[in-house]
Amino acid sequence: MSNSPRKITFIGAGSTVFAKNLIGDILSFPELADSSICLFDIDDDRLKTSEVVARRIAHTLGASASIEATTDRARAFEGASYAINMIQVGGYRPCTIADFEIPKRYGLRQTIADTLGIGGVMRALRTIPVLIEMCKEMERLCPQVVHLNYVNPMAMNCWALSEATKVRTIGLCHSVQHTADELAHDIGIPIEEINYIVAGINHVAFYLKFEQNGRDLYPEIRRVVAEGRVPDHNRVRYDLFTRLGYFVTESSEHFSEYCPWFIKRGREDLIKKFNIPLDEYPRRCESQIGEWEKLRADLEESGGPLEIRRSVEFGSLIIHSLETGIPRVVYGNVANQNLIDNLPAGCCVEVPCLVDKNGVQPVRIGRLPTHLAALMQTNINVQALTVEAILRQDPGRIYHAAMMDPHTSAELDLDQIWALVDDLLAAHGEWIPEKLRSGAKIDIQRLPEKCTRTK
């Protein structure tokens, strides 16, 4: 790796709270305290807030890090050893609103819409071209950079980047750690005493092993169900666990829209039974927007130290292990190069990775239980078609991705799906490359509007 001090660039650093957590994690390590932190964003106001916060973190920790903020992307990338990506292309308004409101006209409801489903497809269409452009610039300005991607849709983004660029990208999520902690709480065993192995695809990975000193803890998780102690927010995942025999890593509100079983028009009984929070992501966004000014004032306050707690994110651990050689196992999203036998070669998988001076080294898993691989394949189909649409600039594949999406295809007929994709492409306008938008008028017989839309 590069000689100290290493340059760590934050892309989308105007995501102040997330940047705060990661900067605090990094500078908490004495070996990384002299890092050069470069904050990049296109929003100058939010960038200024993040710069204030970064300087407060360094002051609180007594770190000798240099802090720079810039809206010049080339300057941010120049000579970077690490690039931590946390952008959101199109933002909450107008793009996320469109991802929710337009499908709703057709009776298609979502919860988060950032990973799969029609919302995940649209987010990929506007995000992947920007990520590829960034990585091409990194190839020129910092070819040895380690690119840590936190941007969703994780699997589609990382899959596309692995095929389209030479930059070393590792996709990072926190669902594995968070779910392990939740399960530890549910069964009353300290998380420090638990070891596990997880594998699959991002947000649809499963705990293949969940143990305490060699003791299988799955019977304890089954006891949570038997004793009626399933948390209200986790009903979907526990129901799935009773049927599949393995616990999935991502939250119930996320998983409910990755499959055809839990969200159905006219089935309010299902929504109530599984406590599914429809339109959850817009609610969170509105809440965060409403609270931002107060939070911003608190973060920019100059007096006194800033409270810093180490997060569960893997980003700082990867950087520390690469720099010091101290070995660690993290969970990363990487290309399936002989890692999971019964998932497609080249797709993006989430597996344990050993990190040390030799780099980020994914662990071979072998074969997954067949029924788990089959469930993942329904999501991989959508990912593959979306990535292909972008890399080949083939708008027809967008419609095929929507056709194959488990939730969308369970709710809508083919004419409705075609019309929905047309409407979404038109609504996103220039946020999506023109060659992909050109497919919005594919030659297919359209039903009258009153027949295609559900009021």
Buried (B, 14 or more C-beta within 10 A) or exposed (E): BBEEBBBBBBBBBBBBEBBBBBBBBBBBBEEBBBBBBBBBBEBEEBBBBBBBBBBBBBEBBEBEBEBBBBBEBEBBBBBBBBBBBBBBBBEBEBBBBBBBEBBBBBBBBBBBBBBBBBBBBBBBBBBBBBBBEBBBBBBEBBEEBBBBBBBBBBBBBBBBBBBBBEBBBBBBBBBBBBBBBBBBEBBEBEEEEBEBBBBBBBBBBBBBEBBBEEEEBBEBBBEBBEEEEBBEEBBBBBBBBEEBEBBBBBBBBBBBBBBBBBBBEEEEEBBEEBBBBBBBBBEEBEEEEEEBEEEBEEBBEEEEEBEBEEBEBBBBBBBBBBBBEBEBBBBBBBBBEEBBEBBBEBBBBBBBBBBBEEBBBBBEBEEBBEEBBEBBBBBBBBBBBBBBBBBEBBBEBBBBBBBBBBBBBBBBEEBBBBBBBBBBBBBBEEBBBEBBBEBBEEEEEEEEEEEBBBE
